[in-house]
Amino acid sequence: MPIDLFMTQLSPTMTEGKIARWLKKEGDTLESGEIMAEVETDKATMEMEVVDEGIMHKILSPEGATVPVGTAIAVIAEDGEEVPADYVPESSIEAESAVTSEPEPAVQAPVEKTATAPAQVEPAPAPVARTGRIKASPLARRLAKQKGINLAAITGTGPNGRIVKADIESASRRGISLGQMGGGSTAAVSPPPVRPLPQGPLPYHADEYERVENSMMRKAIARRLTESKQTVPHFYLSVDVAMDRLMDLRAQLNEAADGAFKLSVNDFIIKAVAKALSDVPAANASWTDTDTLMHKHAHISVAVAIEGGLITPVIRFAEQKGITDISAEVKELAGRARAGELKPEEYSGGTFSISNLGMYGVKQFAAIVNPPEGAILAVGGTDERAVVEDGSVVVKKMMTLTLSCDHRVVDGAIGAEFLAALKKHIETPASVLI
């Protein structure tokens, strides 16, 4: 029987993908492990592998089409198999059923809408298990049904892409549903979709601008940051730190390295943040509707500007790493980020973010919290300022740091305590080397 090929979730925050290029055409033989298509996600352009083998019978989504996760993009068949002319992919049947079916409020409990739960006006029905279509273990299928998770939205990590129990549990922790019925649990990492403002006639002459199509990444950035500002109660704390000792220590270490490594100010900031999070673990937390997640390790997301947007590779277990190791890892991840070669696990799972615009001459700014993280540190540039010290005016190298906090999980006192610990580590930089 025909097999539907679905748009799968290629990154943790992906809800739709754009078909950048088909590498297989209708009539081609598909073998497991081959690259079938290139898909532009909210993070990068990624490769989609063949899972179900057969003959590419029909491509449903042409190049350039934007398709929601869990939607059929192609149909395959066995060699010599006849596909009925009126064959309709299962995802299309489900969508039609969702529109034409009469609601049954007495059977389905209403879904409570919160500031962080996705608004579901017309939730799609739970997906039907598809034998031979999506490879999944029986236990994974049963767990997916219990949790209301669409198997088509998950990339399996088992043999030959098979979805296993660990994949379902990981999807549940990340709040993936994509097709769940009301009553399933929903994590706080998926705020309600943002409705675009009404767009009237543009107040510009057509010959005075050039249209540049918004990429999937740019759309994702716009959506997530707008959702964050609308649903996360931000508050901001700033502190000035003296950089003279840190700058001197950095120069000494780089000189002694004789080219073996070159430490940046940002490397010291990352390590100092990790130390401060160890000192004040309450600042290393995330909010969900049911629990506050108190993280045991400092997984630091570092904002890196790339073509068309930005991405946040994660330095994991930063509190356990030496500053030279952090420096090498940041350079390696940033280089692969700009080349579009990061894997999803390398830019997800952060517990705290750092955004540094000091190299652009920015003195101070306030960043937007990146849910589900509870805080983000905005780092300004270092400049010479006149400050009062022991009753005298002296010139010192100073930097302004601004902490943006999610007030649901990081209170003002906790934020202030964290900044005090961070200031201590930066102003006595030898502490970050211990």
C-alpha positions as CSV (number, residue, x, y, z in Angstrom):
1,M,0.0,0.0,0.0
2,P,1.2,3.6,-0.5
3,I,3.3,5.2,2.2
4,D,3.0,8.9,3.1
5,L,6.3,10.8,3.8
6,F,5.8,13.5,6.4
7,M,7.6,16.7,7.2
8,T,9.5,15.7,10.3
9,Q,10.8,17.9,13.1
10,L,14.5,18.6,12.3
11,S,15.1,21.0,15.1
12,P,13.7,21.2,18.6
13,T,11.7,24.4,17.9
14,M,10.7,23.7,14.4
15,T,6.9,23.8,13.7
16,E,7.1,24.1,9.9
17,G,9.8,23.7,7.2
18,K,10.4,25.1,3.7
19,I,11.4,22.7,1.0
20,A,14.7,24.2,-0.2
21,R,15.5,21.4,-2.7
22,W,14.4,18.0,-3.7
23,L,17.3,15.6,-4.2
24,K,14.9,12.8,-5.4
25,K,12.4,13.1,-8.2
26,E,9.2,11.2,-9.0
27,G,10.1,7.7,-10.2
28,D,13.4,7.5,-8.3
29,T,14.2,4.6,-6.0
30,L,14.5,5.5,-2.3
31,E,16.9,3.6,-0.1
32,S,17.2,4.0,3.7
33,G,19.9,6.5,4.7
34,E,19.9,8.5,1.4
35,I,19.3,12.2,1.5
36,M,15.8,12.9,0.1
37,A,15.5,16.7,0.4
38,E,17.0,19.8,1.9
39,V,14.7,21.6,4.3
40,E,15.1,25.2,5.6
41,T,14.1,25.2,9.3
42,D,14.0,28.0,11.8
43,K,17.7,27.4,12.6
44,A,19.4,26.2,9.4
45,T,19.0,24.3,6.2
46,M,19.1,20.6,7.1
47,E,19.0,17.3,5.2
48,M,16.0,15.0,5.4
49,E,16.9,11.3,5.1
50,V,14.9,8.5,3.6
51,V,13.4,6.2,6.3
52,D,10.8,4.2,4.3
53,E,12.1,2.6,1.2
54,G,10.3,2.4,-2.1
55,I,9.7,4.4,-5.3
56,M,9.0,8.1,-5.2
57,H,5.4,8.1,-6.6
58,K,4.4,11.7,-6.2
59,I,5.9,14.9,-4.7
60,L,3.1,16.8,-2.9
61,S,5.1,19.9,-1.8
62,P,7.2,21.5,-4.5
63,E,10.5,23.4,-3.8
64,G,9.8,26.7,-2.1
65,A,6.7,25.4,-0.3
66,T,6.4,25.9,3.5
67,V,4.9,22.9,5.2
68,P,3.8,22.3,8.8
69,V,5.5,19.5,10.7
70,G,3.4,16.3,10.4
71,T,2.0,17.1,7.0
72,A,2.5,14.7,4.0
73,I,5.1,16.1,1.5
74,A,5.3,13.0,-0.8
75,V,3.9,9.6,-1.4
76,I,6.0,6.5,-2.1
77,A,5.0,3.0,-3.3
78,E,6.6,-0.4,-3.8
79,D,8.1,-1.2,-7.1
80,G,5.3,-2.1,-9.5
81,E,2.6,-1.1,-7.1
82,E,-0.4,0.8,-8.5
83,V,-1.5,3.8,-6.6
84,P,-5.2,4.7,-7.0
85,A,-5.7,7.9,-8.9
86,D,-8.0,9.3,-6.1
87,Y,-5.5,8.4,-3.3
88,V,-5.4,11.1,-0.6
89,P,-2.5,11.3,1.9
90,E,-3.6,10.5,5.5
91,S,-2.7,14.0,6.8
92,S,-5.1,15.5,4.2
93,I,-7.8,13.1,5.4
94,E,-7.2,14.1,9.0
95,A,-7.3,17.8,8.2
96,E,-10.6,17.4,6.4
97,S,-12.0,15.4,9.3
98,A,-11.0,18.1,11.7
99,V,-12.9,20.7,9.7
100,T,-16.1,18.6,9.0
101,S,-16.6,16.8,12.2
102,E,-19.1,18.2,14.7
103,P,-17.6,19.1,18.1
104,E,-18.4,17.0,21.1
105,P,-17.9,19.2,24.1
106,A,-19.4,16.6,26.4
107,V,-16.7,14.1,25.5
108,Q,-13.6,16.3,25.3
109,A,-12.7,18.5,28.3
110,P,-11.8,22.1,27.5
111,V,-8.2,23.0,27.3
112,E,-7.2,25.6,29.8
113,K,-5.4,28.5,28.1
114,T,-2.5,30.0,29.9
115,A,0.1,32.6,29.1
116,T,2.5,29.9,28.0
117,A,0.3,27.2,26.6
118,P,-0.4,27.1,22.9
119,A,-3.9,28.4,22.0
120,Q,-5.7,25.6,20.2
121,V,-8.8,26.9,18.4
122,E,-9.3,23.7,16.3
123,P,-7.0,21.0,17.6
124,A,-6.2,18.3,15.1
125,P,-7.1,14.8,16.1
126,A,-4.4,12.5,17.5
127,P,-2.5,10.7,14.7
128,V,-3.4,7.1,13.9
129,A,-0.6,4.6,14.3
130,R,0.6,3.8,10.8
131,T,2.1,0.4,10.5
132,G,4.9,0.4,7.9
133,R,4.8,4.2,7.6
134,I,6.5,5.5,10.6
135,K,9.0,3.2,12.3
136,A,8.4,3.1,16.0
137,S,8.6,0.5,18.7
138,P,5.3,-0.7,20.3
139,L,6.2,1.0,23.6
140,A,7.0,4.3,21.8
141,R,3.6,4.2,20.0
142,R,1.7,3.5,23.3
143,L,3.6,6.4,25.1
144,A,3.0,8.7,22.2
145,K,-0.8,8.0,22.3
146,Q,-0.9,8.5,26.0
147,K,1.0,11.8,25.8
148,G,-0.9,13.1,22.7
149,I,2.3,13.3,20.6
150,N,2.3,13.0,16.8
151,L,4.9,10.4,15.8
152,A,5.3,12.2,12.4
153,A,6.8,15.2,14.3
154,I,9.7,13.2,15.8
155,T,13.0,12.0,14.3
156,G,13.8,8.6,15.7
157,T,17.2,7.8,17.2
158,G,16.9,4.1,17.1
159,P,18.2,1.7,14.4
160,N,17.3,2.9,10.9
161,G,15.6,6.0,12.3
162,R,13.2,3.9,14.5
163,I,11.4,6.0,17.2
164,V,12.0,4.5,20.6
165,K,10.9,5.3,24.2
166,A,13.7,7.8,24.8
167,D,12.5,9.9,21.7
168,I,9.0,10.1,23.1
169,E,10.2,11.1,26.6
170,S,12.5,13.8,25.0
171,A,9.7,15.2,22.9
172,S,7.5,15.3,26.0
173,R,10.1,17.2,28.0
174,R,10.5,19.7,25.2
175,G,6.7,20.2,25.0
176,I,6.2,18.8,21.5
177,S,2.7,17.8,20.7
178,L,1.9,18.8,17.1
179,G,-1.4,17.0,16.8
180,Q,-2.4,16.3,20.4
181,M,-5.9,16.3,21.6
182,G,-7.2,18.4,24.4
183,G,-6.3,17.0,27.8
184,G,-2.7,16.2,26.9
185,S,0.0,18.0,28.8
186,T,1.6,21.1,27.3
187,A,4.9,22.5,28.4
188,A,5.7,26.1,28.9
189,V,8.1,26.4,26.0
190,S,5.4,27.0,23.4
191,P,3.7,30.4,23.9
192,P,0.6,31.2,21.9
193,P,1.0,32.0,18.2
194,V,1.3,35.6,17.4
195,R,-1.4,37.0,15.1
196,P,0.1,39.5,12.5
197,L,-1.1,43.0,12.6
198,P,-3.5,44.1,9.9
199,Q,-1.4,45.2,6.8
200,G,-2.8,48.0,4.8
201,P,-1.3,49.7,1.7
202,L,2.4,50.3,2.3
203,P,3.2,54.0,2.6
204,Y,6.2,53.7,0.3
205,H,6.6,54.1,-3.5
206,A,7.3,50.7,-5.1
207,D,10.4,51.9,-6.8
208,E,12.0,53.0,-3.5
209,Y,12.5,49.7,-1.8
210,E,13.4,46.1,-2.6
211,R,11.4,43.2,-1.2
212,V,13.5,40.5,0.6
213,E,11.6,37.4,1.5
214,N,11.7,36.6,5.2
215,S,13.7,33.4,5.8
216,M,12.4,30.7,8.1
217,M,15.0,31.8,10.6
218,R,14.0,35.4,10.5
219,K,10.3,34.4,10.9
220,A,11.2,32.2,13.9
221,I,13.2,35.0,15.5
222,A,10.3,37.5,15.1
223,R,7.8,35.0,16.4
224,R,9.8,33.8,19.4
225,L,11.0,37.2,20.6
226,T,7.5,38.7,20.2
227,E,6.0,35.8,22.2
228,S,8.7,36.3,24.8
229,K,8.0,40.0,25.3
230,Q,4.2,39.4,25.3
231,T,4.2,36.4,27.7
232,V,7.3,36.7,29.9
233,P,7.3,39.3,32.6
234,H,10.7,40.9,32.1
235,F,12.6,43.0,34.5
236,Y,16.1,44.4,34.2
237,L,19.1,44.9,36.5
238,S,22.4,46.7,35.6
239,V,25.8,46.8,37.2
240,D,29.1,48.5,36.3
241,V,32.2,46.3,36.7
242,A,35.9,47.3,36.7
243,M,37.8,45.5,34.0
244,D,41.4,46.6,34.6
245,R,42.5,43.4,36.4
246,L,40.7,41.2,33.9
247,M,42.2,43.0,30.9
248,D,45.7,42.8,32.5
249,L,45.3,39.1,33.2
250,R,44.0,38.4,29.7
251,A,47.0,40.2,28.2
252,Q,49.4,38.2,30.3
253,L,47.9,34.9,29.5
254,N,47.8,35.6,25.8
255,E,51.4,36.7,25.8
256,A,52.5,33.6,27.7
257,A,50.5,31.3,25.4
258,D,52.8,32.4,22.5
259,G,50.1,31.7,19.9
260,A,48.9,28.4,21.4
261,F,45.5,30.1,22.3
262,K,44.0,33.6,22.3
263,L,41.5,34.4,25.0
264,S,38.8,37.0,24.5
265,V,36.9,39.1,27.0
266,N,33.8,37.0,26.2
267,D,35.6,33.8,27.2
268,F,36.2,35.3,30.7
269,I,32.5,36.5,30.8
270,I,31.2,33.0,30.0
271,K,33.4,31.4,32.7
272,A,32.5,34.1,35.2
273,V,28.8,33.6,34.5
274,A,29.2,29.8,35.0
275,K,30.9,30.4,38.4
276,A,28.2,32.9,39.4
277,L,25.5,30.4,38.6
278,S,27.2,27.9,40.8
279,D,27.3,30.5,43.6
280,V,23.7,31.5,43.1
281,P,21.9,28.3,41.7
282,A,18.5,29.9,42.1
283,A,19.3,32.1,39.0
284,N,19.9,29.0,36.9
285,A,16.2,28.1,36.5
286,S,13.4,27.7,34.0
287,W,9.6,28.2,34.4
288,T,6.9,25.8,33.4
289,D,3.2,25.9,34.4
290,T,3.6,23.1,36.9
291,D,7.2,23.3,38.1
292,T,10.2,25.5,38.3
293,L,13.2,23.6,36.9
294,M,16.3,24.1,39.0
295,H,19.2,23.3,36.7
296,K,22.2,21.4,38.2
297,H,24.7,22.6,35.5
298,A,25.5,25.8,33.7
299,H,24.7,25.2,30.0
300,I,25.5,28.7,28.6
301,S,23.9,29.8,25.3
302,V,26.1,32.2,23.5
303,A,24.5,34.5,20.8
304,V,26.3,34.3,17.5
305,A,25.4,36.6,14.6
306,I,25.1,34.7,11.3
307,E,23.8,35.6,7.9
308,G,20.0,36.2,8.1
309,G,19.8,36.2,11.9
310,L,21.4,34.7,15.0
311,I,21.8,31.4,16.7
312,T,22.8,30.4,20.2
313,P,25.3,27.5,20.4
314,V,25.5,26.0,23.9
315,I,28.6,25.6,26.0
316,R,27.6,22.6,28.2
317,F,28.9,22.1,31.7
318,A,30.7,25.4,31.5
319,E,31.2,25.4,35.3
320,Q,33.4,22.3,34.9
321,K,35.6,23.5,32.0
322,G,38.7,25.6,32.0
323,I,38.8,28.9,30.3
324,T,41.0,27.8,27.4
325,D,38.7,24.9,26.7
326,I,35.7,27.3,26.7
327,S,37.6,29.6,24.4
328,A,38.4,26.8,21.9
329,E,34.8,25.4,22.0
330,V,33.2,28.9,21.4
331,K,35.5,29.5,18.4
332,E,34.7,26.0,17.0
333,L,30.9,26.3,17.5
334,A,30.8,29.8,16.2
335,G,32.6,28.9,13.0
336,R,30.3,25.9,12.3
337,A,27.3,28.1,13.2
338,R,28.3,30.6,10.5
339,A,28.7,27.7,8.1
340,G,25.3,26.3,8.9
341,E,26.7,23.1,10.2
342,L,25.5,23.0,13.8
343,K,23.5,20.0,15.0
344,P,20.2,20.6,16.8
345,E,21.6,19.3,20.1
346,E,24.4,21.9,19.8
347,Y,22.1,25.0,19.9
348,S,19.3,23.7,22.2
349,G,19.1,22.9,25.9
350,G,20.8,26.1,27.3
351,T,19.9,27.2,30.8
352,F,21.2,30.8,30.6
353,S,22.1,33.1,27.7
354,I,24.8,35.7,27.0
355,S,24.6,38.4,24.3
356,N,27.7,40.5,23.8
357,L,27.6,43.6,21.6
358,G,30.6,45.3,23.1
359,M,32.7,44.6,20.0
360,Y,30.3,46.8,18.1
361,G,30.9,49.8,20.4
362,V,27.6,49.4,22.3
363,K,27.9,50.6,25.8
364,Q,24.7,49.2,27.3
365,F,21.5,47.4,26.1
366,A,18.8,45.1,27.4
367,A,18.3,41.7,25.8
368,I,15.1,39.7,25.5
369,V,14.8,36.5,27.5
370,N,15.0,33.3,25.4
371,P,12.3,30.9,26.9
372,P,12.5,28.5,28.5
373,E,15.6,30.0,30.0
374,G,15.0,32.3,33.0
375,A,17.6,35.0,32.3
376,I,19.9,36.5,29.7
377,L,23.0,38.7,30.3
378,A,23.6,41.7,27.9
379,V,27.3,42.6,27.8
380,G,28.4,46.1,26.7
381,G,31.8,47.3,25.6
382,T,34.8,48.3,27.8
383,D,35.7,52.0,27.9
384,E,37.6,54.3,30.2
385,R,35.4,56.2,32.7
386,A,36.0,58.6,35.5
387,V,35.0,56.9,38.8
388,V,35.3,57.8,42.4
389,E,37.5,55.5,44.4
390,D,38.4,56.2,48.1
391,G,37.3,59.8,47.7
392,S,39.4,60.5,44.6
393,V,38.4,60.6,41.0
394,V,40.3,58.0,39.0
395,V,40.1,56.7,35.4
396,K,39.3,53.0,35.1
397,K,38.3,50.6,32.4
398,M,34.6,49.9,33.0
399,M,31.9,47.6,31.5
400,T,28.1,47.7,32.0
401,L,26.2,44.4,32.3
402,T,22.4,44.2,32.1
403,L,20.5,41.2,33.3
404,S,17.1,40.5,31.9
405,C,15.1,38.2,34.1
406,D,11.8,36.2,33.8
407,H,10.2,37.4,37.0
408,R,8.1,34.2,37.3
409,V,11.3,32.3,38.2
410,V,14.1,34.8,39.0
411,D,13.1,37.4,41.6
412,G,14.7,40.8,42.0
413,A,16.8,39.7,45.0
414,I,18.0,36.6,43.2
415,G,19.0,38.6,40.1
416,A,20.8,41.1,42.3
417,E,22.6,38.4,44.2
418,F,23.7,36.8,40.9
419,L,25.0,40.1,39.6
420,A,27.0,40.7,42.8
421,A,28.6,37.2,42.4
422,L,29.3,37.9,38.8
423,K,30.9,41.3,39.6
424,K,33.2,39.7,42.2
425,H,34.4,37.0,39.7
426,I,35.1,39.6,37.0
427,E,36.8,42.1,39.2
428,T,39.0,39.3,40.8
429,P,39.5,37.4,37.5
430,A,42.0,34.9,39.0
431,S,38.9,33.2,40.5
432,V,37.7,32.1,37.1
433,L,41.0,30.1,36.6
434,I,40.6,28.1,39.8
